[in-house]
Amino acid sequence: MLYVDYTFEGEEYEDVNMGFYKSGMKEGQTVTVKVLPSNPGQCYGYTGMLFPLLFSGIGFLFFVIGLFLKN
């Protein structure tokens, strides 16, 4: 897992789990995080929303194909 430290609106957050890890990442490396203003103690990396969107899109595609095959 990847843990990061960051500052948002003057408040520091330390050892926050981003929930993923990419090979090649090294300790001390700078990464971009996205923070929800309503919950700044939780952050996401660039891929944080990619997988849910990807799987939702695939699920929708199967749903549409199922509708056409049903008729």
Secondary structure as GFF3:
##gff-version 3
##sequence-region A 1 71
A	DSSP	beta_strand	3	8	.	.	.	ID=ss1
A	DSSP	beta_strand	11	17	.	.	.	ID=ss2
A	DSSP	beta_strand	34	36	.	.	.	ID=ss3
A	DSSP	beta_strand	39	44	.	.	.	ID=ss4
A	DSSP	three_ten_helix	46	48	.	.	.	ID=ss5
A	DSSP	alpha_helix	50	70	.	.	.	ID=ss6
###
